[in-house]
Amino acid sequence: MFGYTVSVGGVSLKHSDSTERAWTEHLATNVGARALLEAVRRAHLPEHTSATLDEILGTLVAETTGDEFGVAEPRPSHCAVHQLHVAGKFPDVGINDPRDRLFAVIEAQRGRADDHHIAKLAANYVPRSGARLGILVAEGWRRSSARHPAWAVCPAPVVVVLTLDALSEPDYQVAWVHYPTAPDDDYS
């Protein structure tokens, strides 16, 4: 379960939430984005995409401080934007590179990745935003979803990442990577 602290009138209140919104809010923190992007970095991606991921991870590490016990504290991140606005729609998280350019859009889903979320990310959020990477994170994945027609129009790689427990201590594993069919890019 994710928790966060809110300051109200100088008093800190600790709040714990087990909703999908709490999960996506956590993904938009330095700690949440770092954990997910470290998993994404293990996928075979074009060299320039991997290099930008390394830069972003470096920024997230620099933004992270520990509490009195050395545990990393989730804080809002310069790199991550919760509920990014893209053409009237809201992907769960946007990831900016260190130069403040949109680099990746993240669609998170409790349960198994379904056709609706795949279509939103691959055919809408990635192309309309101009992001160089899409990330679909879910608690399940069917191999047949790799044949969804929305992948054909997606102009950038998309990494599908699984987590067994999105709300406590997520253990992210790359399940599949969509590589766009573009003869000039290095996706092999």
TAQUIFEN-V629522 format. One record per residue. N is the residue number from 1. PSI is psi in whole degrees, -180 to 180 (999 if undefined). Layout:
# TAQUIFEN-V629522
[[N & PSI] [N & PSI]]
This chain:
# TAQUIFEN-V629522
[[1 & 141] [2 & 143] [3 & 155] [4 & 160] [5 & 135] [6 & 138] [7 & 123] [8 & 115] [9 & 36] [10 & -2] [11 & 128] [12 & 131] [13 & 129] [14 & 130] [15 & 138] [16 & 134] [17 & 142] [18 & 28] [19 & 167] [20 & -36] [21 & -41] [22 & -38] [23 & -48] [24 & -34] [25 & -40] [26 & -38] [27 & -22] [28 & 12] [29 & 168] [30 & -42] [31 & -46] [32 & -46] [33 & -41] [34 & -46] [35 & -45] [36 & -46] [37 & -28] [38 & -38] [39 & -44] [40 & -37] [41 & -24] [42 & -13] [43 & 153] [44 & 108] [45 & 162] [46 & 150] [47 & -44] [48 & -33] [49 & -45] [50 & -39] [51 & -41] [52 & -40] [53 & -42] [54 & -41] [55 & -44] [56 & -45] [57 & -38] [58 & -42] [59 & -43] [60 & -39] [61 & -44] [62 & -31] [63 & -12] [64 & 130] [65 & 159] [66 & 160] [67 & -170] [68 & -16] [69 & 4] [70 & 9] [71 & 130] [72 & 133] [73 & 124] [74 & 127] [75 & 155] [76 & 145] [77 & 144] [78 & -28] [79 & -22] [80 & 135] [81 & 121] [82 & 137] [83 & 55] [84 & 138] [85 & 118] [86 & 105] [87 & 49] [88 & 0] [89 & 167] [90 & 92] [91 & 155] [92 & -45] [93 & 142] [94 & 141] [95 & 123] [96 & 149] [97 & 174] [98 & -14] [99 & 13] [100 & 26] [101 & 141] [102 & 126] [103 & -45] [104 & 151] [105 & 141] [106 & 130] [107 & 119] [108 & 141] [109 & 128] [110 & 146] [111 & -163] [112 & 142] [113 & 129] [114 & 171] [115 & -38] [116 & -48] [117 & -37] [118 & -47] [119 & -42] [120 & -45] [121 & -54] [122 & -38] [123 & -8] [124 & -69] [125 & -48] [126 & -53] [127 & -42] [128 & -30] [129 & -23] [130 & 12] [131 & 147] [132 & -3] [133 & 141] [134 & 148] [135 & 123] [136 & 116] [137 & 129] [138 & 174] [139 & 3] [140 & 161] [141 & 133] [142 & 135] [143 & -31] [144 & -20] [145 & -18] [146 & -15] [147 & 8] [148 & 136] [149 & -22] [150 & -27] [151 & -30] [152 & -25] [153 & 2] [154 & 119] [155 & 0] [156 & 161] [157 & 149] [158 & 127] [159 & 125] [160 & 121] [161 & 133] [162 & 148] [163 & 138] [164 & -30] [165 & 95] [166 & -21] [167 & -9] [168 & -96] [169 & 90] [170 & 137] [171 & 98] [172 & 135] [173 & 134] [174 & 126] [175 & -35] [176 & 153] [177 & 129] [178 & 127] [179 & 124] [180 & 154] [181 & 92] [182 & 117] [183 & -23] [184 & -12] [185 & 155] [186 & 86] [187 & 8] [188 & 999]]
